[in-house]
């Protein structure tokens, strides 16, 4: 699978734009997939610079319902008339970061006929899966996401991120994981994927949401990454620069920052 990062908060190319957000363009043997949209139309503008035609995207996968991953859905629908949107129902609940709304903008403008609601495991093609439920036996700890809330029935609760899902691409040599922000805990996601498929971990792609994580969680992440020994670790902004630098020091040949315009293969 080919990966092109269309939106991240960092770019080294003067022709590209960056923002607080995340969007990947994925090219598998059988289809073209957009994974998240960032918070604006920047992913489209960057795609044009990179000669990527998003009109040809077959699917849009939404990792979770935060604005910096979903704000571009409206713009995507303006240029693409065919792609199905794979999203969990819970992603449409109102979300808050402290006292600010942080959920999906313009959610009422998403046509129902374009949506495929995911729940457990959805196979897109041979060796390509959306995983929408982490099995309880694979959860080592409860990830803390301080200041993040979800509203249901007019009542705010601590967000348990029931809307989060991740992508797995599989071949004979192992699996690769693509995640948005890992609000459910990256160790839980790693354990879930490896135990489900019974294959070694090749690549981990996405954010770890560890910028404010306690030391015991970071040590556990390091321990599990050492155990799974992936070939590559492509990290995004919500990992936090301190944790990124720490992981880069421990895994110097494996860790890289997945900035806007970055291209690689899984």
Secondary structure, DSSP 8 states (H G I E B T S, - for coil): -EEEEEE-S-BS-TTS---S--EEEEE-SS-EEEE---SSSHHHHHHHHTT--GGG--EEE-SSS-HHHHTTHHHHHHH-SS-EEEEEGGGGSEEEETTEE-S-TTGGGS-GGGEEEE-SEEEEETTEEEE----GGG--S----TTEEEEETTEEEE---TT--EEEEEETTEEEEE-SS-TT-HHHHHHHHHHHHT--EEEEEE----TT--HHHHHHHHHHHHHH--SEEEE-GGG-HHHHHHHHHHTTTTEEE--BT-EEE-
